[in-house]
Amino acid sequence: MKCPFCNSDSKVVESRSSDERTRRRRRCVSCGKRFTTYEMIENTPLVVIKKDGSREFFDRKKIFDGLLKACQKRPVPMEHIDEIVRLIEAKLQNMLEREVESKLIGEMAMESLRPIDEVSYVRFASVYRQFKDINGFLGELKNLLERG
């Protein structure tokens, strides 16, 4: 970073981070003056492309609510659901894509849920994949048994 006083290079003397920004104290290597800079994490809004082609902003609450419903009356701690949602959101942000298909988010949720609780996984899959009849449901159960 260039010094605002003499336009020479500076070096970081001290850094302090919070959740949303980092405060850095800097000192100019040429004139010796000190100054402070603030860095903020840039979050680009993530857009989800739904099955019908419409687009909406990413909403972590929708994933959380879907997982919560699938895990209802199951021995799945809330911390696990929170962690799944956090990991999915982090993976999506790290992809550096501005738009993602809802299909990808649903697959990520199912893959995260399967090792935690198979019944919750099947519940989530039945809603997400919209099984039309018992054969679709049985097919998913068969795949689960073959993998596990």
C-alpha positions as CSV (number, residue, x, y, z in Angstrom):
1,M,0.0,0.0,0.0
2,K,1.2,3.5,-0.9
3,C,1.7,6.1,1.8
4,P,-1.0,8.9,1.5
5,F,1.6,11.5,2.5
6,C,4.6,10.8,0.2
7,N,3.3,8.0,-2.1
8,S,6.1,5.6,-1.1
9,D,5.6,2.0,0.0
10,S,4.4,1.2,3.5
11,K,4.5,-1.8,5.8
12,V,2.0,-3.3,8.2
13,V,2.9,-2.6,11.9
14,E,-0.3,-4.1,13.5
15,S,-3.4,-5.9,12.3
16,R,-6.7,-6.4,14.1
17,S,-9.5,-8.4,12.6
18,S,-13.2,-8.5,13.3
19,D,-16.0,-10.4,11.6
20,E,-16.5,-7.9,8.9
21,R,-13.3,-5.9,8.5
22,T,-9.6,-5.8,9.3
23,R,-7.9,-2.7,10.7
24,R,-4.2,-2.3,9.8
25,R,-1.8,0.2,11.2
26,R,0.9,1.0,8.6
27,R,4.2,2.9,8.6
28,C,5.7,4.5,5.6
29,V,9.2,3.1,4.8
30,S,10.3,6.5,3.4
31,C,8.9,9.3,5.6
32,G,8.0,7.2,8.7
33,K,4.5,8.5,9.1
34,R,1.8,6.2,10.4
35,F,-1.7,5.7,9.0
36,T,-4.6,3.3,9.4
37,T,-6.4,1.3,6.6
38,Y,-9.5,-0.7,6.8
39,E,-10.2,-3.8,4.7
40,M,-13.7,-5.2,4.2
41,I,-14.6,-8.5,2.8
42,E,-16.5,-8.0,-0.5
43,N,-19.5,-10.3,-0.6
44,T,-21.0,-10.5,-4.1
45,P,-24.7,-11.5,-3.9
46,L,-25.3,-15.0,-5.0
47,V,-28.3,-15.7,-7.3
48,V,-30.0,-19.0,-7.4
49,I,-31.5,-20.3,-10.7
50,K,-34.6,-22.3,-9.8
51,K,-36.0,-25.3,-11.6
52,D,-38.5,-23.1,-13.5
53,G,-35.7,-20.8,-14.7
54,S,-36.6,-17.9,-12.4
55,R,-33.8,-16.3,-10.3
56,E,-33.8,-15.2,-6.7
57,F,-31.1,-14.2,-4.2
58,F,-29.6,-16.9,-2.1
59,D,-31.3,-17.4,1.2
60,R,-29.6,-19.6,3.8
61,K,-32.8,-19.8,5.8
62,K,-34.4,-21.8,3.0
63,I,-31.8,-24.5,3.2
64,F,-31.9,-24.4,7.0
65,D,-35.7,-24.8,7.0
66,G,-35.6,-27.7,4.6
67,L,-33.0,-29.5,6.6
68,L,-34.8,-28.8,9.8
69,K,-38.0,-30.2,8.4
70,A,-36.3,-33.4,7.2
71,C,-34.6,-33.9,10.6
72,Q,-37.8,-33.3,12.5
73,K,-38.2,-35.9,15.3
74,R,-34.8,-37.4,14.5
75,P,-31.7,-37.4,16.7
76,V,-29.9,-34.7,14.7
77,P,-28.5,-31.9,16.8
78,M,-29.1,-28.4,15.7
79,E,-25.4,-27.8,15.5
80,H,-25.2,-30.4,12.7
81,I,-27.8,-28.5,10.7
82,D,-26.1,-25.2,11.3
83,E,-22.8,-26.7,10.2
84,I,-24.3,-28.1,7.0
85,V,-25.8,-24.8,6.1
86,R,-22.5,-23.0,6.9
87,L,-20.5,-25.4,4.8
88,I,-22.9,-25.2,1.8
89,E,-22.8,-21.4,2.0
90,A,-19.0,-21.4,2.2
91,K,-18.6,-23.8,-0.8
92,L,-21.0,-21.6,-2.9
93,Q,-19.0,-18.4,-2.0
94,N,-15.7,-20.1,-2.8
95,M,-17.0,-21.2,-6.2
96,L,-16.7,-17.6,-7.3
97,E,-19.8,-17.9,-9.4
98,R,-22.5,-15.3,-9.3
99,E,-25.3,-17.7,-10.2
100,V,-25.8,-21.3,-9.2
101,E,-28.6,-23.8,-9.9
102,S,-30.9,-24.8,-7.1
103,K,-30.1,-28.4,-8.1
104,L,-26.5,-28.0,-7.0
105,I,-27.6,-26.7,-3.6
106,G,-30.1,-29.5,-3.1
107,E,-27.4,-32.1,-4.0
108,M,-25.0,-30.5,-1.6
109,A,-27.6,-30.6,1.2
110,M,-28.4,-34.3,0.5
111,E,-24.8,-35.4,0.4
112,S,-24.1,-33.6,3.7
113,L,-27.2,-35.1,5.4
114,R,-26.6,-38.7,4.3
115,P,-23.8,-39.6,6.7
116,I,-25.6,-37.9,9.6
117,D,-29.0,-39.5,9.5
118,E,-30.3,-41.8,6.7
119,V,-33.9,-41.3,7.5
120,S,-33.5,-37.5,7.3
121,Y,-31.6,-38.0,4.1
122,V,-34.5,-39.9,2.5
123,R,-37.0,-37.4,3.8
124,F,-35.1,-34.5,2.2
125,A,-34.6,-36.5,-1.0
126,S,-38.3,-37.3,-1.3
127,V,-39.2,-33.6,-1.2
128,Y,-36.2,-32.3,-3.2
129,R,-36.5,-34.9,-5.9
130,Q,-40.3,-34.8,-5.9
131,F,-41.0,-38.5,-6.1
132,K,-44.2,-39.0,-8.1
133,D,-44.9,-42.5,-6.9
134,I,-43.5,-45.3,-4.6
135,N,-41.1,-46.5,-7.3
136,G,-39.1,-43.3,-7.2
137,F,-39.0,-43.6,-3.4
138,L,-37.9,-47.3,-3.5
139,G,-35.3,-46.5,-6.1
140,E,-33.7,-43.9,-3.8
141,L,-33.8,-46.4,-0.9
142,K,-32.1,-49.0,-3.1
143,N,-29.4,-46.6,-4.0
144,L,-28.9,-45.7,-0.3
145,L,-28.5,-49.4,0.6
146,E,-26.1,-50.1,-2.2
147,R,-23.8,-47.2,-1.2
148,G,-24.0,-47.8,2.5
